[in-house]
Amino acid sequence: MLTIIEKLLDRDEVLRFRKELAGAAWIDGNQTAGTRSVAVKQNLQLDLQDELGRRLGTEILRRLGHNALFLSASLAEKIWPPVFNLYQNGGHYGTHSDAALMRLPGSGLSIRSDLSATLFLSDPEDYDGGELLIEEQFGAQAVKLEAGDMVLYPSSSLHQVTAVTRGQRICAITWMQSAVADTSARALLFDLDQSIQSLSAGRAPDDRDIDRLVHVYHNLLRRWAKP
């Protein structure tokens, strides 16, 4: 299931992020690539300990923590500190899958990657190529969003970033461990939660039908959530 979160960052925030990242200390992205990914990864990124990246990443985490759509779709328990990357001059990332278990050196943080997310910071008209291609059940879907928008998708999906042949593509990426590891179960819970929210509009706070749906939601969550 792909979920688009529009305007996670507003226009002013996007412009401020880009202004600060213009002077960032970009390094070779292969420094964090796995043994197989290193052969297909060609991009730049900020070091995981880079002060600017950590500060901007904290702002993104704060936004995610207050975004109802993200919380409903992800049921996130742990979130990896966002990583900023840059593609230019033919930079690309060939077809790959994300590591199932991720450990942040020196922090003790370890997560199971259930969901991946890409926050677009460059305007789509400012670069050619750079589509995020995510393979789903019915074929690959190309994602190239407005600056400030985020896409959330299963980490188990094969995906790639096509070559950027003009301009720069700057994004922030992150991964999260969900309380519900199973993708299908998480999708059902998301659909149910969205329906409850939609049906609740204009209904009394003590509406018995809504209460029953909430009861079902939490019992399913109780059944599927990992301890």
C-alpha angles and dihedrals in degrees: 000000000000118000123191115207107197123210098001081157120031123228096267091050092049092051091049092049091050093048091053094043091051088078097038124134099245118194135189109288091217089079089082099033121116122241093270098033093056089073093058103032121097114163145098128251143172118263112259089242095046108131094219092049092049093049095048090042090056089055090053092049090051090053092049091051090060099040111104095198092052093047092049095047098042107031081202120197098172130019125198114232106265117260120212119217138180130205122194142138094034095322113163144155115226126219111305144141125234121251112268093220122036128189123190108219115243096004106079088230113141126170140176106233106231097151135027127201136195120197111198115220101170122076109249093233091057095070140034121225118000096124116160104229113201119187112223135175092277099038141291120321121205116220124193111154139187116270109275095030124112133205120209119199141158113283088219090069120104107238143164143187113233120227117283104226098175133028127348132302111204120183142158117228131193142166133217142198111227128211084233111051097184111091096208094048091048090051092052091050090049093051091048093048092049090050092050091052092048095046092046092064108108094002125119116267090242096046105152095211092054090046090055092052091049088049090053092047094054094044090053090047089050090052097047103034116104117232 
